[in-house]
Amino acid sequence: MVNNNIALLKTKLSFLSASIEKVDVINHLAFEIRNTDTQRAILLSKEAKEISTILNYLNGIGTALSNEGFCYVQITNYELALEKLFEALKIFEVQKNELGIAQVNYNLSLVYFRLSDFNNGIDSTTKALSYYQKNNDKNEMARCYFQMGFLYNSLNDCTSGIEYFKLGIDLSRETNNKASEASSIMGLGQVYLNLKEYDKSRTYLLESMAIRKQINDWRGYAAAMNAYMILCIETQQFEEAKEISIKGIKLCTKLGDKMGISRFMLDLGKIYFHQNNIIEAEKIINEALAIAEKINLKLVLVPAYLALYDIYLSKGDFENALKNYKQFHNINEEISNRNAVLKAKTILYLSKIENAQQELEINRLKNIELKNAFDEIKNKNKEITDSINYAKKIQAAILPAPNLVKQYLENTFILYKPKDIVSGDFYWMEVVNDLVLFAACDATGHGVPGAMVSLVCHNALNRAVKEFCLTQPAAILNKTAEIVIGNFKNDQEDIKDGMDISLCAYNFKTKKLQWAGANNPLWFLQNGELVETKADKQSIGINMYTKPFTNHTFTLNNGDTIYLFTDGFADQFSGDKQQKKLTKKGFKDLILTFQNKSLEEQGIELDKFITEYKKGLEQIDDILVMGIKV
């Protein structure tokens, strides 16, 4: 039935010239093939958007963006998915297109599920479900019940999960939608697996497989097989699990489903490992890894590297065990950083939409009692503050862990005082072989705008080192500037934000220090003298004139101290009547007076000094000072 529908749409499309009708057909075709031919669906969505833009057909643009966003979820590009979906939501909100809003919210729930942001996922699914219930669209209601079941199961609220899956089953049977019925039955099986009620789980998963086989839904059959295989592994039915894995690999190969192949292979390798067949386990997991690397499937890469670590550890091959553990750690960290950035972007997108909705609401309430309007504003402000507090947690997640800093830079202090809840300043660290890279960074602005720019700059620094394998500070700054400029040039607005930075690369074996700076200098204490090395007078970002950054090299001796900082400390005004700025000279003199103290004590004294210096006056900027003694 679906294939016939696709054929009809393709035929119809061949007879249509650029028109609203053609846009609707293209969007419909993209929707139908979004799971089976995702790349083609993306191209169709872009074509629909181009034609709609020429025709000024806003609902056509919104639908194309929504379809494209769904496709990016399928290929795990969550950043683009969020970008397209929120752009679509903005259009549908303006057009008051309730169906479009519902579709986008459902697609957003898929992104939130993949990012383990289950509460936002439930919120988005509820918004979609509300529209479909109002319009009695039972097929879409069943789909939303299925999604709610998975979200609640992920939160370990199994009671709610069972309730929603059963609602999905009832509606699917009412509309005779076998594919939807099989999905919800599979969901029930997974809830009971979570509850360790294995007999019930087995019954439901086998029933789902039987229905999908009956209707030739082979992709769904493969998904149910995978869930059943996990049940077999958990109940230690390894021979049955092995048989299912092999069948799953064959089926996914026939379907051209590389994601499915790699997942079944990974689980098969784990089964061999449980059976102490180390040779086969190593071979099959490496094959799964090779496929996952080709399609950049981090869902498989992370557990595959961890499984190889266990395998090599069991063989006593500690070199390969360490190599695979490092790969596991790096990708896991990359995913965490990416998810932190995406969640921060979600907060920004939601804040923009909430602010727009708030303005509309205030306008609507102009002729209503003033107190009601104030109450509404107060509630919205609380929501925004809560969002910013959540953003603070996300931003804290990108900072180097204190134990990591102490491991490689043992004699160190870091004074970090954001002006507002979130900060434009951040410190950064990365270890590459014998080099410790560390930096004090000052992104444009402070508060939420500064924090958003800091996430862009932090990501650019990570890419310069991890993706482009750079370790020389000047080269890192050049590449970081290139990445940041590229990110901001993609924005329709004329953004000139960026970052000032002082970046070091210290070889703890040779005691060689390399340094480069963008506007922020390096202070270097040697033999009791505090010497300043000036930075290049340009920031990381869009400048009127740019040149390559300068790399400086120093040889350090035991007892030498390096100071990195942003401009917040020296720029602070005093709280007395004169309100004098501390200045860099005052800051430098202050550091020299503390040289009889340990570095930890210096950090405490600087914190105490700046608190007393402002004497109740507002902190004017984010503050970051780092001291590192060799």
C-alpha positions in Angstrom: 0.0 0.0 0.0 2.8 2.4 0.9 4.8 1.4 -2.2 1.8 2.1 -4.4 1.3 5.5 -2.7 5.0 6.4 -3.4 4.6 5.3 -7.1 1.5 7.4 -7.5 3.2 10.5 -6.0 6.2 10.1 -8.3 3.9 9.8 -11.3 1.9 12.9 -10.3 5.1 14.9 -9.6 6.4 14.3 -13.2 3.4 16.2 -14.6 3.6 19.2 -12.3 5.3 22.6 -12.8 6.4 24.9 -10.0 3.3 25.5 -7.9 1.8 25.1 -4.5 0.4 21.7 -5.5 3.9 20.5 -6.6 5.3 21.6 -3.2 2.6 19.6 -1.4 3.3 16.5 -3.5 7.1 16.8 -3.0 6.6 17.2 0.8 4.2 14.2 0.8 6.7 12.1 -1.1 9.6 13.1 1.2 7.4 12.1 4.2 6.6 8.7 2.7 10.3 7.8 2.0 11.8 9.4 5.1 12.6 6.0 6.7 13.5 4.0 3.6 15.5 6.6 1.5 16.5 9.3 4.0 19.1 11.0 1.8 16.6 11.3 -1.1 14.0 12.7 1.4 16.4 15.4 2.5 17.0 16.5 -1.2 13.2 16.5 -1.8 12.7 18.6 1.3 15.3 21.2 0.2 13.7 21.3 -3.3 10.2 21.9 -1.7 11.7 24.7 0.5 13.3 26.4 -2.5 10.1 26.4 -4.6 8.0 27.5 -1.5 10.4 30.4 -0.9 9.9 31.6 -4.5 6.1 31.2 -4.2 6.1 32.7 -0.6 4.3 29.6 0.5 5.1 29.6 4.2 3.3 26.4 5.2 5.2 24.6 2.4 8.5 25.9 3.8 7.5 24.8 7.3 6.5 21.3 6.2 9.7 20.9 4.2 11.8 22.0 7.2 9.9 19.6 9.5 10.5 16.7 7.1 14.2 17.6 6.8 14.5 17.8 10.5 13.1 14.3 10.9 15.6 13.0 8.4 18.5 14.5 10.3 17.2 12.6 13.4 17.4 9.4 11.4 21.1 10.0 10.5 21.9 11.2 14.0 22.7 14.8 13.0 20.8 16.2 16.0 22.3 19.7 15.7 20.8 20.2 12.2 17.6 18.4 13.3 17.0 20.9 16.1 17.9 23.9 13.8 15.4 22.8 11.1 12.6 21.8 13.5 12.7 25.0 15.5 12.8 27.0 12.3 9.7 25.1 11.1 8.0 25.6 14.5 8.5 29.4 14.3 6.8 29.5 10.9 3.9 27.3 12.0 3.4 29.5 15.2 3.2 32.6 13.0 0.8 30.9 10.6 -1.2 29.4 13.5 -0.9 26.1 11.7 -1.9 23.7 14.5 -1.2 20.5 12.4 2.3 21.8 11.6 3.0 22.6 15.2 1.9 19.1 16.2 4.1 17.4 13.6 7.1 19.4 14.6 6.5 18.7 18.3 6.4 15.0 17.6 9.7 15.2 15.7 11.2 17.2 18.5 10.3 14.5 20.9 12.4 12.1 18.8 15.5 14.3 19.2 14.9 14.7 22.9 14.6 10.9 23.3 18.0 10.5 21.5 19.6 13.1 23.8 18.1 11.4 26.9 16.1 14.6 27.6 13.0 12.6 28.5 11.1 15.4 30.3 11.2 17.7 27.3 10.3 14.7 25.1 7.2 14.1 27.1 6.3 17.8 26.9 6.6 17.9 23.1 4.7 14.6 22.6 1.9 15.9 24.9 1.6 19.0 22.7 1.3 16.9 19.6 -1.1 14.4 21.2 -3.4 17.3 22.3 -3.9 18.4 18.7 -4.5 14.8 17.4 -7.0 14.1 20.2 -8.9 17.3 19.4 -9.2 16.2 15.7 -9.8 12.5 16.6 -6.8 11.4 14.4 -6.5 7.9 15.8 -3.5 6.8 13.8 -1.4 9.8 15.0 -2.8 9.4 18.5 -1.5 5.8 18.5 1.9 6.9 17.3 2.0 9.5 20.2 1.0 6.9 22.8 3.8 4.6 21.5 6.3 7.5 21.9 5.0 8.3 25.4 5.4 4.7 26.4 9.1 4.7 25.3 9.8 8.0 27.1 8.2 6.8 30.4 10.0 3.5 30.2 13.3 5.4 29.8 12.4 7.2 33.0 11.8 3.8 34.6 8.1 4.8 35.1 7.0 1.4 33.9 3.4 1.8 35.1 2.9 4.8 32.8 4.8 3.1 30.0 2.5 0.0 30.1 -0.6 2.3 30.2 0.5 4.2 27.1 1.5 1.2 25.1 -1.9 -0.4 25.9 -3.7 2.7 24.7 -1.6 2.5 21.5 -2.5 -1.2 21.0 -6.3 -0.5 21.5 -6.3 2.4 19.0 -4.2 0.5 16.5 -6.7 -2.5 16.6 -9.6 -0.1 16.3 -8.1 1.3 13.0 -6.7 -2.0 11.9 -3.2 -0.5 11.8 -1.1 -3.7 12.2 2.3 -1.9 12.0 1.3 0.5 14.8 -0.1 -2.4 16.8 3.1 -4.4 16.5 5.2 -1.4 17.6 3.2 -0.9 20.8 3.2 -4.6 21.5 7.0 -4.6 21.2 7.1 -1.6 23.5 5.2 -3.6 26.1 7.7 -6.4 25.8 10.5 -3.9 26.4 8.8 -2.5 29.6 8.4 -6.0 31.0 12.1 -6.7 30.1 12.9 -3.6 32.2 10.8 -5.0 35.0 12.6 -8.4 34.6 9.2 -10.1 34.0 10.8 -12.3 31.4 7.9 -14.5 30.5 5.6 -11.6 29.7 8.4 -9.9 27.8 9.0 -13.0 25.7 5.3 -13.3 24.9 4.9 -9.8 23.7 8.1 -9.6 21.7 7.3 -12.9 19.9 3.8 -11.6 19.1 5.2 -8.3 17.7 7.6 -10.4 15.5 4.7 -12.6 14.3 2.6 -9.6 13.3 5.4 -7.9 11.5 6.3 -11.0 9.6 2.6 -11.4 8.6 2.5 -7.8 7.1 6.1 -8.0 5.6 7.3 -5.1 7.9 10.9 -6.4 7.8 12.5 -3.3 9.4 10.0 -3.5 12.3 10.7 -7.3 12.4 14.4 -6.6 12.8 13.8 -4.1 15.6 11.6 -6.7 17.5 14.3 -9.3 16.9 16.9 -7.1 18.4 14.7 -6.5 21.5 14.1 -10.3 21.8 17.8 -11.0 21.4 18.6 -8.6 24.4 16.0 -10.6 26.4 17.8 -13.8 25.5 21.2 -12.3 26.6 19.8 -11.0 29.8 18.3 -14.5 30.6 21.6 -16.1 29.6 20.0 -18.0 26.7 23.2 -17.4 24.7 22.7 -20.0 22.0 19.2 -18.6 21.1 20.6 -15.1 21.3 23.4 -16.1 18.9 21.0 -17.7 16.4 18.8 -14.5 16.4 21.9 -12.3 16.0 23.0 -14.2 12.9 19.5 -14.0 11.4 19.3 -10.3 12.2 22.6 -9.7 10.4 21.3 -11.5 7.3 18.0 -9.6 7.4 19.6 -6.2 7.8 22.1 -7.0 5.1 19.2 -7.8 2.8 17.5 -4.5 3.8 20.7 -2.5 3.4 20.4 -1.4 7.0 24.0 -0.7 8.1 22.9 0.6 11.5 21.0 -2.7 12.1 24.0 -4.8 10.9 26.5 -3.2 13.2 24.1 -3.4 16.2 23.4 -7.1 15.7 27.2 -7.7 15.1 28.1 -5.9 18.3 25.7 -8.0 20.3 26.9 -11.2 18.6 30.4 -10.3 19.6 29.3 -9.8 23.2 27.6 -13.2 23.2 30.9 -14.8 22.0 32.7 -13.0 24.8 30.2 -14.3 27.4 30.9 -17.8 26.0 34.6 -17.2 26.3 35.1 -17.5 22.5 37.5 -14.5 22.6 38.8 -15.0 19.0 35.3 -14.8 17.4 34.3 -12.0 19.8 37.3 -9.9 18.8 36.7 -10.6 15.0 32.9 -9.8 15.0 33.2 -6.7 17.1 35.9 -5.3 14.9 33.6 -5.9 11.9 30.8 -4.1 13.7 33.2 -1.3 14.5 34.3 -0.9 10.9 30.7 -0.5 9.7 29.9 1.9 12.5 33.0 4.0 11.7 31.9 4.3 8.0 28.5 5.7 9.0 29.7 7.5 12.1 27.2 5.6 14.3 28.3 6.6 17.8 25.4 4.5 19.2 27.6 1.5 18.3 31.1 3.0 18.4 31.0 3.7 22.2 30.0 0.2 23.3 32.2 -1.4 20.7 35.4 0.2 21.9 34.4 -0.6 25.5 33.8 -4.3 24.5 37.2 -4.4 22.8 38.8 -3.0 25.9 37.3 -5.9 27.9 38.4 -8.4 25.3 42.0 -7.2 25.2 42.1 -6.9 29.0 41.0 -10.6 29.3 43.8 -11.5 26.9 46.4 -9.6 28.8 47.0 -7.3 25.8 47.2 -4.1 27.9 48.5 -1.9 25.1 45.4 -2.6 22.9 43.2 -2.5 25.9 44.4 1.0 26.7 44.1 2.1 23.1 40.5 1.0 22.9 39.6 2.5 26.2 41.0 5.9 25.1 38.9 5.7 22.0 35.8 4.9 24.1 36.6 7.8 26.4 37.2 10.3 23.6 34.0 9.5 21.7 32.0 9.4 25.0 33.4 12.8 25.9 32.7 14.1 22.4 29.0 12.9 22.7 28.7 14.6 26.1 30.1 17.9 24.8 27.9 17.7 21.7 24.8 17.0 23.8 25.6 19.8 26.2 25.9 22.2 23.2 22.6 20.9 21.7 20.7 21.2 25.0 22.0 24.7 25.5 20.9 25.5 21.9 17.5 24.0 22.8 17.2 26.4 25.8 18.0 29.3 23.5 15.5 28.3 20.8 12.8 27.7 23.5 13.6 31.0 25.1 13.1 32.8 21.8 9.8 31.1 21.2 8.6 31.7 24.8 9.6 35.4 24.6 7.6 35.8 21.3 4.6 34.0 22.9 4.9 36.1 26.0 4.8 39.4 24.0 1.7 38.1 22.1 0.1 37.2 25.4 0.9 40.6 27.0 -0.7 42.4 23.9 -3.8 40.2 24.3 -4.1 41.1 28.0 -3.8 44.8 27.5 -7.4 45.4 28.3 -7.5 42.9 31.2 -6.7 43.7 34.8 -3.1 44.8 35.1 -2.3 42.4 37.9 -2.9 39.4 35.7 -0.4 40.6 33.2 2.2 41.1 35.9 1.6 37.6 37.2 2.1 36.2 33.7 5.4 38.1 33.3 6.5 36.9 36.7 5.8 33.3 35.8 7.6 33.6 32.5 10.6 35.2 34.2 10.8 32.2 36.6 10.7 29.9 33.6 13.5 31.8 31.9 15.6 31.9 35.1 15.0 28.1 35.6 16.2 27.6 32.0 19.3 29.7 32.6 20.1 27.8 35.8 19.8 24.6 33.7 22.1 26.2 31.2 24.6 26.8 34.0 24.8 23.0 34.6 25.4 22.4 30.9 28.1 25.0 30.8 29.8 23.5 34.0 29.8 20.2 32.2 32.2 21.5 29.5 34.8 22.8 32.0 37.7 20.4 32.8 37.1 18.2 35.8 39.0 19.4 38.9 40.7 15.9 39.3 41.9 16.0 35.7 43.4 19.5 36.2 45.1 18.4 39.4 46.4 15.2 37.6 48.4 17.1 35.0 48.8 20.6 36.6 49.2 19.6 40.2 50.3 23.0 41.6 47.5 25.2 40.3 44.7 27.6 41.3 41.7 28.7 39.2 39.7 31.7 40.2 36.4 31.5 38.3 33.7 34.1 39.1 30.9 34.5 36.5 29.2 37.9 36.6 25.8 36.3 36.1 24.4 32.8 36.4 26.2 31.7 33.2 29.5 33.1 31.9 31.3 34.2 28.7 34.6 33.2 30.4 35.7 29.6 30.5 38.9 27.6 31.1 39.9 24.8 28.8 42.3 21.8 28.9 43.3 18.9 26.7 46.0 16.3 27.0 47.9 15.1 23.9 50.7 12.6 24.6 53.3 14.5 26.6 51.6 17.9 26.1 49.1 19.6 28.4 47.1 22.2 26.5 45.4 24.8 28.8 43.8 28.2 28.2 41.9 31.1 29.8 39.2 32.2 27.4 36.9 35.2 27.2 34.0 34.9 24.8 32.2 38.1 23.8 29.7 39.3 26.4 28.5 37.7 29.6 25.3 36.1 30.8 23.3 34.0 28.3 24.8 35.6 25.1 28.3 35.1 26.4 27.6 31.5 27.4 26.2 30.7 24.0 29.3 32.2 22.3 31.5 30.3 24.8 30.0 27.0 23.7 30.7 27.8 20.1 34.3 28.7 20.9 34.8 25.7 23.2 33.6 23.4 20.4 36.0 25.1 17.9 39.0 24.6 20.3 38.1 20.9 20.7 37.8 20.4 16.9 41.1 22.2 16.3 42.9 19.7 18.6 40.8 16.5 18.1 39.7 16.7 14.5 42.6 18.6 13.0 45.3 17.1 15.3 46.9 20.5 16.1 49.1 21.0 19.2 51.0 24.3 18.5 49.1 27.1 20.2 49.3 29.5 17.2 48.1 26.9 14.8 45.2 26.0 17.2 44.2 29.7 17.4 44.3 30.0 13.6 42.1 27.0 13.1 39.8 27.9 15.9 39.3 31.4 14.4 38.5 29.8 11.0 35.9 27.5 12.6 34.3 30.2 14.7 34.1 32.6 11.6 32.6 29.7 9.6 29.9 29.1 12.2 28.9 32.8 12.5 29.0 33.4 8.7 26.3 30.8 8.4 24.0 33.0 10.5 21.7 35.4 8.6 22.4 38.1 11.2 25.7 40.1 11.1 27.3 38.5 14.2 30.8 39.8 15.1 31.2 37.9 18.3 34.3 35.9 19.2 36.8 35.2 21.9 40.0 36.6 23.5 42.3 33.8 24.7 45.7 33.0 26.3 46.7 29.4 25.3 49.6 27.3 26.5 51.1 24.0 25.5 53.4 22.6 28.1 55.6 19.5 27.7 56.0 18.1 31.2 59.0 16.0 30.1 61.1 18.6 28.3 59.7 21.6 30.4 59.2 23.5 27.1 56.3 25.9 27.1 54.7 27.2 23.9 52.1 30.0 24.0 50.0 32.2 21.8 47.4 34.8 22.7 44.5 36.7 21.1 44.4 40.1 23.0 45.1 38.4 26.4 48.8 38.3 27.4 50.9 35.8 29.3 52.5 36.7 32.6 55.6 34.6 33.5 57.2 34.8 36.9 60.9 33.7 36.9 63.6 34.6 39.4 61.2 36.9 41.2 60.4 39.0 38.1 57.0 39.1 36.5 57.4 39.5 32.7 54.6 40.1 30.3 54.5 38.6 26.8 52.0 40.6 24.7 49.3 38.9 22.7 48.4 39.5 19.0 46.0 42.5 18.9 43.1 40.6 17.3 40.4 38.3 18.7 39.2 34.9 17.6 36.3 35.8 15.3 35.4 38.2 12.6 38.0 41.1 12.5 38.5 43.9 10.1 42.1 42.8 9.6 43.5 39.4 10.4 46.9 37.8 10.4 48.3 34.5 11.6 48.9 34.3 15.3 52.4 34.3 16.7 53.8 31.3 18.5 56.2 31.9 21.4 58.5 29.3 23.1 60.0 29.3 26.6 62.1 27.0 28.7 60.8 26.7 32.2 62.6 25.9 35.5 61.3 24.4 38.6 59.5 27.1 40.6 58.5 29.2 37.6 54.9 30.4 37.6 52.6 31.1 34.7 49.5 33.4 35.0 46.6 33.4 32.5 43.6 35.6 32.9 40.7 37.4 31.2 40.2 41.2 31.6 37.5 41.0 34.3 39.8 41.2 37.3 41.8 44.2 36.2 38.7 46.0 34.9 36.8 45.9 38.1 35.9 49.2 39.8 36.2 49.8 43.5 33.2 50.3 45.7 34.5 53.4 47.3 33.5 57.0 46.3 36.3 57.3 43.7 35.2 54.1 42.0 38.7 53.5 40.5 39.5 50.7 38.1 42.0 48.3 39.5 44.0 48.2 36.1 46.5 45.7 34.9 49.3 47.4 36.8 47.4 47.1 40.1 46.6 43.5 39.3 50.3 42.8 38.6 51.5 44.5 41.8 48.9 42.5 43.7 50.2 39.2 42.4 53.8 40.2 43.3 52.7 40.9 46.9 51.4 37.3 47.2 54.6 35.5 46.1 55.4 34.3 49.6 52.2 32.2 49.6 51.4 28.9 47.9 49.5 28.9 44.7 46.3 27.7 46.4 46.6 30.5 49.0 47.2 33.0 46.1 43.9 32.0 44.6 42.1 32.5 48.0 43.8 35.9 48.5 42.8 37.1 45.0 39.2 36.0 45.6 39.1 37.8 49.0 40.7 40.9 47.5 38.3 41.4 44.6 35.3 40.8 46.9 36.5 43.5 49.3 37.6 45.8 46.5 34.2 46.1 44.9 32.6 46.6 48.4 29.0 45.9 47.3 29.5 47.4 43.8 28.2 45.2 41.0 30.8 42.9 39.3 31.2 44.4 35.9 32.4 41.4 34.0 33.2 37.7 34.3 36.4 37.0 36.2 38.9 34.2 35.4 42.5 33.9 36.7 44.7 30.8 36.4 48.1 30.3 38.1 50.3 27.3 37.3 53.6 26.6 39.0 56.2 24.2 37.4 
